[in-house]
Amino acid sequence: MTLDRETCRKARLARDARFDGRFFIGVRTTKIFCRPICPAPSPREENITYYPSAAAATAAGLRPCLRCRPECAPGTPAWNGSSTTVARALREIAEGALDQAGVDGLADRLGVGDRHLRRLFVEHLGAPPIAVAQTHRLLSAKRLLDDTDLPVTAIAMASGFGSVRRFNDTFRKTWGRSPREQRKMRRAPRASGLRFHLRYRPPFDWDALLAFLASRAIPGVECVTDGVYRRSIEVAGVPGSIEVSHGAAGVMVEIEHPRPENLLSMVSRVRRLFDLEADPLAIESCLETDDLLRPLVRARRGLRVPGCWDPLELGIRAILGQQISVRGASTLAGRLAARFGRPFEFARAGVTHLFPGAEDLADADVASIGIPRQRAETVRAFSSAVADRRILLDGVAAADEVRERLRSVAGIGAWTAGYIALRALGDPDAFPAGDLVLVRAAGAATARELDRRSERWRPWRAYATLHLWQGVTDGHLLSVDGKPRRKTAAGRG
């Protein structure tokens, strides 16, 4: 990835938070690397090297700054100058893929050679996969030491280190102190429990995102009350829950789960659910070139694409929502969870069940919740394909390939496949073709005309979709019936 030095210089001097995580500043005289928003006095330009990733700075022999804490920077945007393969690999690394299978195994999962994967990483991120994974482990471990009261042993396991000894040695080599010494440097004691402040690049339209999730919440599985999103989760076969809220310090996440070794994977899923890796500067500068989208973008700066916690759950909800209202789809999904899911033993307000798994639904009498038998068969066929791994929703397979496999299931058309890609796969260019709300809102005569117009929104068509849906919700655009629609959930699914 090539960095424009003058752009980086202006961004660091302005401490522009929109560039946070897009590049890192290496200072040759101090051997430290920082974020663009670092509060320390600005070093002289001739002493600076700009790096596309924290891993590249670490590979150059630099240590992370203790003031701006690079471990808290938003993740490098996977689509910002990176190939699709690198984007998928980064997602896998965040989930701990290299800890189990190494570079060769990761390359096999991605369908490329290991040498080619290493070349792509060096080209786009300035460091090989192993260095990226090592930096991810170290920065994650430091954040856990500073922000939680987890035991050091649990942090070593959660960060992907095979042993406490290896963790201690690597941590000391990087920071010049042991993990326990690092913990003693905390400025204030942290509250017990698994709580995190997740950073993002501003602006961030939290209200619109939360309203979208609230209108589509599955009764019993998830709920939104008093500005807080709550839901049940199941990770490695063990139930738990999450609570997510928003404040001046960022997105606050509280996780209740007895398996801390899965902690970083859970945090990664929360980041995708709330689209915290988005780069509003890049997205909005592209969409604002379109006369239709310009006023919508300016009215809703920082609009995000809502993701999901469980891709299977999202896919089933999309199938249930075909040709019915948003509220109706939520009701049906709630019935499905109550009938085929498991009661949540740590029940709290609005959260009483775990959503059923693919194996639970593959042979279930889904029609018993009150849906047409043909649609019930689609739910079962989709669940069976996910259970048998004929359809992979874990982000490893390319989005185009997943869409094709989805459309091979009877009852899943272009709109449903596009909607699943948009929210479950995190594809920034996903587009729910044929959406009647989008056709009307864009002033297109036909779905084909809308598809042609959407070409100018690439590679951010998912964000264009959300702006159009939100434009209908806010009353700026016309809905399907030709009338402005206010205070309702536009779009489908």
Residue pairs with C-beta under 8 A, 6 or more apart in sequence:
1 52
1 80
1 81
1 82
1 123
1 124
1 125
1 126
2 81
3 23
3 50
3 51
3 52
5 50
8 19
8 23
8 25
8 36
8 50
9 45
10 16
11 18
11 19
11 22
11 23
11 36
12 19
12 25
12 36
12 38
12 42
13 42
15 36
15 37
15 38
15 39
16 36
16 37
17 36
17 37
17 201
17 202
18 201
18 202
18 279
18 280
18 281
19 36
19 201
19 281
20 35
20 36
20 37
20 73
20 74
20 199
20 201
21 35
21 73
21 74
21 75
21 76
21 77
21 199
21 201
22 36
22 76
22 77
22 80
22 201
22 279
23 36
23 50
23 51
23 52
24 33
24 34
24 35
24 36
24 50
24 51
24 52
24 53
24 54
24 56
24 57
24 70
24 73
25 33
25 34
25 35
25 36
25 38
25 43
25 48
25 49
25 50
25 51
26 32
26 33
26 48
26 49
26 50
26 51
26 57
26 60
26 62
27 33
27 34
27 43
27 47
27 48
27 62
28 47
28 48
28 49
29 43
29 47
30 43
31 61
31 62
31 63
32 62
32 63
32 64
32 65
33 51
33 54
33 57
33 58
33 62
33 63
33 64
33 65
33 70
34 40
34 65
34 67
34 68
34 70
35 65
35 68
35 69
35 70
35 73
37 68
38 65
38 67
38 68
39 67
39 68
40 65
40 67
40 68
49 60
51 57
51 60
51 126
52 76
52 81
52 124
52 125
52 126
53 76
53 125
53 126
53 127
53 132
53 135
54 64
54 70
54 73
54 76
54 135
54 139
55 125
55 126
55 127
55 131
55 132
55 134
55 135
55 136
56 125
56 126
56 127
56 131
57 70
58 64
58 127
58 131
58 134
58 135
58 138
58 174
59 126
59 127
59 128
59 131
63 174
63 175
63 176
64 70
64 71
64 139
64 142
64 174
64 175
69 142
69 143
69 146
70 139
71 138
71 139
71 140
71 142
71 143
72 143
72 197
72 199
73 199
74 199
74 200
74 201
74 276
74 277
75 90
75 94
75 271
75 276
75 277
76 82
76 90
76 125
77 277
77 278
77 279
77 282
78 86
78 87
78 90
78 91
78 277
79 87
79 428
79 459
80 279
80 282
81 124
82 90
82 124
82 125
83 120
83 124
84 398
85 110
85 112
85 117
85 120
86 120
86 121
86 124
86 125
88 110
88 395
88 396
88 398
89 97
89 106
89 110
89 117
89 120
89 121
89 129
90 132
91 268
91 395
91 426
92 98
92 106
92 109
92 110
92 395
92 396
93 106
93 129
93 132
93 133
93 136
94 136
94 264
94 265
94 268
95 265
95 268
95 394
96 160
96 264
96 265
97 105
97 106
97 109
98 106
98 129
98 130
98 133
98 160
99 133
99 160
99 162
101 108
101 109
103 114
103 117
103 118
103 128
103 129
103 130
104 114
106 117
106 129
107 113
107 114
107 116
107 117
109 396
110 117
110 396
112 120
117 129
118 128
118 129
121 127
121 128
121 129
121 132
122 128
125 132
127 135
133 160
134 170
136 160
137 159
137 160
137 161
137 170
138 159
138 170
138 171
138 174
140 158
140 159
140 160
140 264
141 155
141 156
141 158
141 159
141 161
141 167
141 171
141 179
142 171
142 175
142 182
143 196
144 150
144 155
144 158
144 159
144 263
145 152
145 155
145 179
145 182
145 183
145 186
146 182
146 183
146 186
146 190
147 190
147 195
147 196
147 197
148 155
148 190
148 193
148 194
148 195
148 196
149 189
149 190
149 191
149 192
149 193
150 158
150 194
150 260
150 263
152 164
152 167
152 179
152 180
152 183
153 164
154 260
154 261
155 167
155 179
155 260
156 163
156 164
156 166
156 167
156 179
157 260
157 261
158 260
158 261
158 262
158 263
158 264
159 167
159 264
160 264
161 167
161 170
167 179
168 178
168 179
171 177
171 178
171 179
171 182
172 178
175 182
177 185
193 254
193 255
193 256
194 254
194 255
194 256
194 257
194 260
194 263
195 252
195 253
195 254
195 255
196 252
196 253
196 255
196 267
197 249
197 250
197 251
197 252
197 253
198 250
198 251
198 252
198 253
198 267
198 270
198 271
198 274
198 276
199 250
199 276
200 250
200 251
200 276
200 277
200 278
201 278
201 279
201 280
201 281
202 280
202 302
203 280
203 301
203 302
204 246
204 280
204 302
204 304
205 300
205 301
205 302
205 303
205 304
206 246
206 251
208 300
208 303
208 304
208 470
209 274
209 275
209 303
209 304
209 306
210 224
210 227
210 229
210 246
211 473
211 489
212 306
212 466
212 489
213 222
213 224
213 229
213 306
214 224
214 229
215 326
215 327
215 330
215 489
216 317
216 326
216 329
216 330
216 489
216 493
217 223
217 224
217 330
218 313
218 317
218 330
218 333
218 334
218 337
218 355
219 330
219 331
219 333
219 334
219 337
219 338
219 350
220 334
220 337
220 338
220 341
220 350
220 351
220 352
220 353
221 231
221 232
221 313
221 333
221 334
221 337
221 341
221 351
221 353
221 354
221 355
222 229
222 230
222 231
222 232
222 309
222 350
222 351
223 229
223 230
223 231
223 349
223 350
223 351
224 230
225 349
225 350
227 245
227 246
228 243
228 244
228 245
229 243
229 244
229 245
230 241
230 242
230 243
230 244
230 348
230 349
230 350
230 351
231 241
231 242
231 309
231 351
232 239
232 240
232 241
232 344
232 351
232 352
232 353
232 354
232 355
233 239
233 240
233 241
233 242
233 257
233 266
233 309
233 354
234 240
234 354
234 357
235 257
235 259
235 262
235 265
235 266
236 259
236 262
238 257
238 258
238 259
239 342
239 344
239 345
239 346
239 354
240 255
240 256
240 257
240 258
240 266
240 346
241 255
241 256
241 257
241 344
241 346
241 348
241 351
242 253
242 254
242 255
242 256
242 266
242 270
242 309
243 253
243 254
244 251
244 252
244 253
244 254
244 270
244 273
244 274
245 251
245 252
246 252
251 270
251 274
251 276
253 267
253 270
255 263
255 266
255 267
256 346
257 263
257 266
269 309
270 276
270 309
271 277
272 307
272 308
272 426
273 306
273 307
273 308
273 309
274 304
274 306
274 307
275 304
275 305
275 306
275 307
275 426
278 304
278 305
278 463
280 301
280 302
283 428
283 460
283 463
284 297
284 301
286 457
286 459
286 460
287 293
287 294
287 297
287 457
287 460
287 463
287 464
287 467
288 294
288 297
288 298
289 456
290 456
290 457
290 464
292 442
292 443
293 457
293 464
293 467
293 468
295 476
296 467
296 468
296 470
296 471
296 476
296 477
297 303
297 467
299 471
299 474
299 476
300 467
300 470
300 474
303 463
303 466
303 467
303 470
304 466
305 422
305 423
305 426
305 428
305 462
305 463
305 465
305 466
306 423
306 466
307 423
307 424
307 426
308 314
308 423
308 424
310 355
311 393
311 394
311 420
311 424
311 425
312 355
312 357
312 358
312 383
312 386
312 393
313 333
313 355
314 420
314 423
314 424
315 382
315 386
315 393
315 406
315 420
315 424
316 333
316 336
316 361
316 379
316 382
316 383
317 329
317 330
317 333
317 493
318 416
318 419
318 420
318 493
319 375
319 378
319 379
319 382
319 411
319 412
319 416
320 329
320 332
320 333
320 336
320 371
320 375
320 379
321 328
321 329
321 492
321 493
322 375
322 411
322 415
322 416
324 332
326 489
326 491
326 492
326 493
327 489
329 493
332 369
332 370
332 371
335 369
335 370
336 355
336 356
336 361
336 366
336 369
337 353
337 354
337 355
337 356
338 353
339 368
339 369
340 356
340 360
340 361
340 364
340 366
341 353
341 354
341 355
341 356
341 360
342 353
342 354
342 356
343 352
343 353
343 354
344 351
344 352
344 353
344 354
356 364
357 387
358 383
358 384
358 386
358 387
359 383
359 387
360 383
361 379
361 380
361 383
362 380
362 383
362 384
362 387
363 380
364 380
365 376
366 376
366 377
366 379
366 380
367 373
367 376
371 379
374 411
375 411
377 410
377 411
378 409
378 410
378 411
378 412
381 409
381 410
381 411
382 391
382 406
382 409
382 412
385 391
385 405
385 409
386 393
390 405
391 402
391 405
391 406
391 409
392 402
393 402
393 420
393 424
393 425
395 425
395 426
397 405
399 421
399 425
399 427
399 429
399 430
402 420
402 421
402 425
403 417
403 418
403 420
403 421
406 412
406 416
406 417
406 420
407 413
407 414
407 417
413 434
414 432
414 433
414 434
415 432
415 433
415 434
415 435
415 492
416 432
418 430
418 431
418 432
418 433
418 435
419 430
419 432
419 492
419 493
421 427
421 430
422 430
422 431
422 432
422 462
422 465
423 493
427 462
428 459
428 460
428 461
428 462
428 463
429 458
429 459
429 460
429 461
429 462
430 461
430 462
430 465
431 451
431 454
431 461
431 462
431 464
431 465
432 438
432 465
432 492
432 493
433 447
433 451
434 447
435 447
435 465
435 491
435 492
436 480
437 468
437 469
437 472
437 479
437 480
437 490
437 491
437 492
438 444
438 450
438 465
438 468
438 469
438 491
439 446
439 447
439 449
439 450
440 477
440 478
440 479
440 480
440 482
441 468
441 469
441 471
441 472
441 477
441 478
441 479
441 490
442 450
442 453
442 468
444 450
444 453
454 461
454 464
457 463
457 464
465 491
468 477
469 490
469 491
470 490
471 477
471 490
472 478
472 479
472 484
472 485
472 490
472 491
473 485
473 486
473 487
473 488
473 489
473 490
474 486
475 484
475 485
475 486
476 484
477 484
478 484
478 485
479 485
479 490
